[in-house]
Amino acid sequence: MANTTFNGPVRSENGFKTIDVASSTGVVTDGLVINADGNIYTDDGAHIQYAAATGVGPSDLIIGKSGSQYGTANPYAESATALFPLGSKMIYGNNVYRYVGIGGTAVTAGKLLQQPAVVSDHANMAATAAVAAGETAISVETGALMGATVIDLTADYFGWAVISGPAALLTVGTLVVGNAAVRSGGTAGGVAPATDNVLMEVGDVMAVSANTEYSLIMMNLS
């Protein structure tokens, strides 16, 4: 059947659907289904995208590993070129991931990633603890957490960082199951026990290993 172009809205009382017909058997399976109430269903995942424009940044949400038109969004693979818009969020299984680019230094699996500081340590910084009025010494963080690596990522490559769900992270200090964990102030990429003056928690401790090994953290950065 030829393609048909309509001038004006196309309406249906009982929804819309795309189908796939098997060439060998003729079996018909549904693809994208929009029911009469406007609910959308697809078993092939989805990629919802707001494309970048002048003065407007992109926003991307990928549902499922094979849900993007750009290709397979594999959280356990890296690439030398960007395959998806940076900052894209992907929901895959029990975890949520963020697409990131690595700087000039490689990062091993199980490390927290931090966004570079804006204007080199002089803007968009956050205090690591409560500070009383009149104090002259303030401890700050120089960049927002972007997530945790699930594989070794090569310098100047691109890949996925987990931001929600269980993840094994480098242990610094003594973590306690059920307690909150925060980023380590002394060991890059690690997590440490939470203290009283915590600006942002990384997640809750699910299982612990000895110091300098890896503990299971339920991430909550999304």
C-alpha positions as CSV (number, residue, x, y, z in Angstrom):
1,M,0.0,0.0,0.0
2,A,1.3,3.5,-0.8
3,N,2.0,6.1,1.8
4,T,-0.9,8.5,2.5
5,T,-0.5,12.1,3.6
6,F,-3.4,13.8,5.5
7,N,-3.9,17.6,5.8
8,G,-5.3,17.9,9.3
9,P,-5.6,15.6,12.3
10,V,-6.1,11.9,11.9
11,R,-8.8,10.6,14.3
12,S,-9.8,7.2,15.5
13,E,-12.3,6.1,18.1
14,N,-10.4,3.1,19.2
15,G,-6.8,4.1,19.1
16,F,-3.8,3.6,16.8
17,K,-1.3,0.8,16.3
18,T,1.7,-0.1,14.2
19,I,2.1,-3.8,13.3
20,D,4.8,-6.1,12.0
21,V,4.0,-9.0,9.7
22,A,6.4,-12.0,9.7
23,S,7.4,-12.7,6.1
24,S,7.5,-16.4,6.5
25,T,4.3,-17.0,8.5
26,G,2.2,-13.9,8.1
27,V,1.8,-13.6,11.8
28,V,0.9,-10.1,12.9
29,T,2.4,-8.6,16.1
30,D,1.7,-5.1,17.5
31,G,4.4,-2.5,17.7
32,L,3.4,0.9,19.0
33,V,-0.1,0.9,20.4
34,I,-2.1,4.0,21.5
35,N,-5.4,3.1,23.0
36,A,-8.6,5.0,23.0
37,D,-7.6,6.7,26.4
38,G,-4.3,7.9,25.0
39,N,-2.1,5.4,26.8
40,I,1.0,4.4,24.9
41,Y,2.4,0.8,24.8
42,T,5.4,-0.6,23.0
43,D,7.4,-3.8,23.8
44,D,10.5,-2.4,21.9
45,G,11.3,0.4,24.3
46,A,11.3,4.1,23.5
47,H,13.4,7.2,23.1
48,I,11.7,10.4,24.1
49,Q,13.7,13.3,22.9
50,Y,13.7,17.1,23.1
51,A,16.2,18.1,20.5
52,A,18.7,20.9,21.2
53,A,18.0,24.3,19.7
54,T,19.4,27.8,20.0
55,G,19.2,28.6,23.7
56,V,17.7,25.3,24.6
57,G,19.5,22.2,25.7
58,P,18.5,18.6,24.8
59,S,16.5,16.3,27.1
60,D,16.5,12.6,26.4
61,L,14.9,9.6,28.1
62,I,15.5,6.1,26.8
63,I,13.4,3.2,27.9
64,G,15.2,-0.1,27.6
65,K,18.6,-1.1,26.2
66,S,17.2,-1.3,22.6
67,G,14.8,1.6,22.9
68,S,16.8,4.3,21.0
69,Q,16.8,5.1,17.4
70,Y,20.5,5.8,17.7
71,G,21.3,2.2,18.4
72,T,21.8,-0.1,21.4
73,A,22.2,1.7,24.7
74,N,24.5,-0.8,26.4
75,P,25.5,0.3,30.0
76,Y,28.4,-2.2,29.9
77,A,30.1,-0.8,26.8
78,E,32.0,2.4,26.0
79,S,32.8,4.2,22.7
80,A,35.4,6.6,21.4
81,T,32.6,8.9,20.0
82,A,29.3,10.0,21.6
83,L,26.5,7.7,20.5
84,F,23.8,9.5,22.5
85,P,23.4,13.1,23.6
86,L,25.3,13.7,26.8
87,G,23.1,13.7,29.9
88,S,20.6,11.2,28.4
89,K,18.8,9.2,31.0
90,M,18.1,5.5,30.5
91,I,15.8,3.2,32.4
92,Y,17.0,-0.4,32.1
93,G,15.9,-3.2,34.4
94,N,16.1,-2.1,38.1
95,N,18.7,0.7,37.4
96,V,18.7,4.2,35.9
97,Y,21.7,5.4,34.0
98,R,23.1,8.7,32.8
99,Y,25.2,9.1,29.6
100,V,28.5,10.7,30.3
101,G,31.8,11.7,28.8
102,I,35.1,11.0,30.5
103,G,37.9,13.5,30.8
104,G,41.6,13.0,30.2
105,T,42.0,10.4,32.9
106,A,40.6,6.8,32.7
107,V,38.2,5.7,35.5
108,T,37.8,2.2,36.8
109,A,34.5,0.5,37.6
110,G,32.8,1.2,40.9
111,K,33.9,4.9,41.2
112,L,31.8,8.0,41.7
113,L,32.0,10.5,38.8
114,Q,31.9,14.2,39.4
115,Q,31.0,16.9,37.0
116,P,33.9,19.4,36.4
117,A,33.6,22.7,38.4
118,V,32.2,25.6,36.6
119,V,34.6,28.6,36.3
120,S,37.3,26.5,38.0
121,D,36.3,26.3,41.6
122,H,34.6,29.7,41.8
123,A,31.0,29.1,40.7
124,N,28.2,26.6,41.4
125,M,29.9,25.1,44.4
126,A,28.1,23.6,47.3
127,A,29.1,23.5,51.0
128,T,29.9,20.1,52.4
129,A,28.7,21.1,55.9
130,A,26.5,23.7,57.7
131,V,28.4,26.9,58.2
132,A,27.5,29.5,60.9
133,A,27.3,33.2,60.0
134,G,30.7,34.9,60.3
135,E,32.8,31.9,59.6
136,T,35.9,32.4,57.4
137,A,36.6,28.8,56.4
138,I,34.0,27.0,54.3
139,S,34.4,23.4,52.9
140,V,32.9,23.1,49.4
141,E,32.4,20.6,46.6
142,T,33.6,21.6,43.2
143,G,31.1,19.7,41.0
144,A,27.9,17.7,41.1
145,L,27.9,13.9,41.2
146,M,27.1,12.4,37.8
147,G,26.8,8.7,38.9
148,A,29.0,5.6,39.3
149,T,30.9,3.7,36.7
150,V,29.8,0.1,36.1
151,I,32.8,-0.7,33.8
152,D,36.3,0.7,33.3
153,L,36.0,3.8,31.2
154,T,38.8,5.0,29.0
155,A,40.0,8.6,29.0
156,D,38.2,10.8,26.6
157,Y,35.6,8.0,25.9
158,F,31.8,7.9,26.4
159,G,29.6,5.5,28.4
160,W,26.9,5.1,31.1
161,A,27.0,5.8,34.8
162,V,24.4,4.4,37.2
163,I,22.4,7.0,39.1
164,S,19.7,4.8,40.7
165,G,19.6,1.2,41.7
166,P,22.1,-1.2,43.3
167,A,25.8,-0.5,42.5
168,A,29.1,-1.7,43.9
169,L,31.2,1.3,45.0
170,L,34.7,1.7,46.5
171,T,34.5,1.6,50.3
172,V,36.3,4.3,52.3
173,G,36.0,3.9,56.1
174,T,33.4,1.7,57.9
175,L,30.0,1.6,56.3
176,V,27.0,0.1,58.1
177,V,24.2,-1.7,56.4
178,G,21.0,0.4,56.4
179,N,22.8,3.7,56.9
180,A,23.4,6.4,54.3
181,A,26.7,6.7,52.4
182,V,28.2,10.0,51.0
183,R,31.1,10.7,48.7
184,S,34.5,10.4,50.3
185,G,36.3,13.6,51.0
186,G,39.7,11.9,51.0
187,T,39.6,9.2,48.3
188,A,38.5,10.1,44.8
189,G,35.6,8.1,43.6
190,G,34.8,6.4,46.9
191,V,31.9,6.4,49.3
192,A,32.2,7.0,53.1
193,P,29.9,6.9,56.1
194,A,27.5,9.8,56.4
195,T,28.0,12.4,59.2
196,D,25.7,14.9,60.7
197,N,26.3,17.8,58.2
198,V,25.7,16.0,54.9
199,L,24.7,18.0,51.9
200,M,23.8,15.1,49.6
201,E,23.7,11.4,50.2
202,V,24.9,9.0,47.5
203,G,22.6,6.2,48.6
204,D,21.8,3.6,51.3
205,V,24.2,0.8,52.2
206,M,22.9,-2.6,51.2
207,A,26.0,-4.8,51.9
208,V,29.5,-4.0,53.1
209,S,33.0,-5.2,52.4
210,A,36.3,-4.3,54.1
211,N,37.9,-0.9,53.8
212,T,39.3,-0.3,50.3
213,E,37.0,-3.0,48.8
214,Y,33.6,-2.5,47.3
215,S,30.2,-2.2,49.1
216,L,26.8,-2.5,47.6
217,I,25.0,0.8,47.6
218,M,21.4,1.5,46.6
219,M,22.0,4.7,44.6
220,N,19.6,7.6,44.8
221,L,21.1,10.3,42.6
222,S,18.3,10.4,40.0
